Amino acid sequence: MSRLVVYFLLLSVVTVFCVGAIAFQSAKASIQQLVFDRLEVTATLKEEALNLWVENQKNATVSLAQLPDLKTAAAILLTVDARSPQWRDAYTQIKQYMASALAAKPDLKKVQLLRAKDGKVIFSTNPQFEGQYRFNEQYFKEGRYHTFVQNIYFSSITNKPTLTIATPIIGQDQKVFGVLVTHLNLKKMEEIVFDKTGLGKSGETYLVDRSQRFVTAEGFGRKDFPAEIHSRGIEAALAGEDGRKIYLNYAGIPVIGVYRWLDQRDLALLVEMHQSEADAPAHRLAWIILSVGLTSAVILALGVYILARQITRPILAITHTATQVSDGDLTLVAPVTTDDEIGQLAIAFNRMTRQLRRLYAGLEEKVALLQQKEAQLRDSFTQLKKEKQTVEAQKTQLTQAYQEITLLNQRLKTENLDLMTELRVQNQRLYQLLEAIPLGVVVVDATGKLYYTNQVVKELLGNKVFFSDPPLKLNIYSNSSSDIKKPYPLENLPIFKALHEGIGSVDQLEIQYLERIIPLQTWGTPIYDEWGQIAYAIGVFQDITERRRAEEERQRFIEEMFEINCNLELALDEEEQLTDAAGRFVPNQFLSFLGYESLVDVKSGDAVQKEMSILFSDIRSFTQLSERMTPEDNFKFINAYLSRMEPAITENRGFIDKYIGDAIMALFGGSADDAVKAGISMLQRLSEYNLTRQRPNRPPITIGIGINTGDLMLGIVGGQHRMDSTVISDAVNLGARLEELSKRYCIPLLISEHTFLRLEDPNIYSFRVIDKVRVKGKSEMVSVFEVFDADPPDLYRRKVATKTLFEQALTLYHLEAFPESAHCFETCLRENPSDQVAQIYLQRVLQSFSR
């Protein structure tokens, strides 16, 4: 039977292995084809994404080179002397443009402006390269004639792979005067190429140059393969072929690979996946087939085994029964499952076993009777033995109990003696404690009879003075503020109330005893026995004579201090009023800058140097306006105007140094933004004030504001009997001159370049360059800016719209390109006829033509 099962199992296993091998080869071929198709798609997408990225950066470079503002500033940098203020302004403007470009285009790593005739770096976002020459670079040679993309090359300047785009900058005369060069950030190229989406765990994409080296953003080669790399895919791609095959990669690992030659980028692109990962599904399919086949073979073998067992089971059953009968088990019966010869054999075997059972039955009955009698004798002997052991155990227990009772009686006698001794010691300590405390202690029993008083009670009231019947010459009064004292009932004392109501206290009592009046504070507490019943009550008395005396002295002291504080507050109020009055003439900020807290400490000649912003403002045509008013109306008008302007200055952390008629001179010790915001706020408040001046006798007014920032001397001038605060410096004079210059240009708010450069973020203001002025006694020119945030909405929008055109016209004016400048100013005036500054400059240009 076993041999038949083994032969059948071997035949099944051979069949399963053949089927698994055929399925594995078929699945492997199909999966490899799918992997090839996936790698082809990945290679195509990466090639298109890389070319699109380079094309986008090329378009961004061309767009940057065509910006009018950049062209204008670049023309100044390439044609004007680098020491002139005009060149510095243009350099600052280009620097701002390039910073914005790099922030908006993170794929641009570095931007440079090269002179067309010799390749000199005039501007670079990395200033260390300015002044160097690039006339030997291929991108410069090609970039002078057309937009040129120099594919990845080794830069001798950065010692890293570089991809550069160059485009010409063409002037209005259609001549190339410069080359704009952008060096790209190759990190984006790495993100495109090295993205492993859809490539599995072992998938890999990489670029190789003609020198058979890896191309990355950090260099040629990798740390693990710094030199040349070889594989059939790399060699085919470098030969200009596009294809796919299975080969050993650069690390000697079998891979399924797709290779491309990127002609536009002059690089080889390879997309590979380990063959082991690609073939893994086929291996899994083969193992599944083998597992299912082998399981099925085993199940079939079990079926064959069960069938063979059904055939041989009757014979094995008779054989097994005969073996057990021979061992002495005569109760067994051979199973009769069939009617054939095997069944007859089983019936004959069963007759033989029945005869044997009859022979042994008589013998078993006699043996059972003997065993029963033996068991009865054994049980009787065991019972007698147990009863003897029980008697002996009870005797032992009685002896032990007697010994334990004797020891317990001796221990109780000893412990009782110890407890009595300890109780006497505790009572003695309690007595000493009650006698030592500085309070009077009285203990009464449950009926109110005196049980104990300490020495303090005896000295304070006399022994048993409370508890005689009636009390001896003892009067108790409640302590109240009235002159008439009310008697206090003795039964209301806390010690007596504790016998019925529990814990209690009285804060103030007066006891009159033998012509003595003693103020007391008393408490009462019950003492309970072990059954929870009140057995005693303890009362505590304290003489509060000294405490009352101290309370009275403290109350008198509080009343005296209250009176002193009232007088002190009145004095401080008067001093504060004087200080506020003085602060209206000499600002407190002025004193703090000098290091003083009070006007009393000021001395003539005290001064300090500090960088501050100075604001000058003045009312336009005030003389004509005041001639139509009485002196009294003049004062009312000026005070109404100044009261509206002052909050605009103080709310922006400034202070007014002096009023000069209708003019204001204010100082700002913080940032320059405080002064500019104060100027804008003054103009806004003036617009609101003018809404109330719409009558013929109350025409609207206009003001001019000039702001400058710089170092100044701030101090006290004057003699012994008359002093004043003032500030002295060229910065103050320039601020006053800017206020006068605002009249010439009819502009409400002008600031100097010193103030402009100290603004935390100039872009939050609306401004434009107006002119350059020379500081009196100085050779340097200072740029002047208009801040027009407070202009009327329509005028504000027009100035914002024409700002770039106006600044271009102003640049051409300073370059003495008068025809182009006039054209730009005329265009500004067509879009914003109210631009008086443009009108003034246009008149100057026309006057230059007439000369």
Salt bridges, closest charged atoms under 4 A:
ASP37 OD1 - ARG244 NH1 3.17
GLU40 OE1 - ARG260 NH2 3.06
GLU47 OE1 - ARG260 NH1 3.11
ASP81 OD2 - ARG83 NH2 3.15
ASP89 OD2 - LYS772 NZ 3.23
ASP118 OD2 - ARG115 NH2 2.84
GLU142 OE1 - HIS146 NE2 3.15
GLU191 OE1 - LYS188 NZ 3.87
GLU204 OE2 - ARG222 NH1 3.13
ASP209 OD2 - ARG213 NH2 3.33
GLU218 OE1 - LYS160 NZ 3.29
GLU218 OE2 - LYS187 NZ 3.19
ASP224 OD2 - ARG222 NH2 3.11
GLU228 OE1 - HIS230 NE2 3.59
ASP266 OD1 - ARG210 NE 2.91
GLU374 OE2 - ARG378 NH2 2.84
GLU501 OE1 - LYS497 NZ 3.73
GLU510 OE1 - LYS485 NZ 2.96
GLU510 OE2 - ARG548 NH1 2.83
GLU546 OE2 - ARG549 NH1 2.78
GLU551 OE1 - ARG554 NH2 2.83
ASP606 OD2 - LYS603 NZ 3.89
GLU611 OE2 - ARG758 NE 3.27
ASP618 OD2 - LYS743 NZ 3.71
GLU632 OE2 - LYS636 NZ 3.60
GLU651 OE1 - ARG685 NH2 2.81
ASP657 OD2 - LYS658 NZ 2.42
ASP674 OD1 - ARG653 NH2 2.63
ASP730 OD2 - LYS778 NZ 3.47
GLU739 OE2 - ARG620 NH1 3.20
GLU786 OE1 - ARG768 NE 2.76
GLU786 OE2 - LYS799 NZ 2.45
ASP791 OD2 - LYS799 NZ 2.73
ASP794 OD1 - ARG797 NH2 3.79
ASP794 OD2 - ARG798 NE 3.11
ASP835 OD1 - ARG768 NH2 2.80
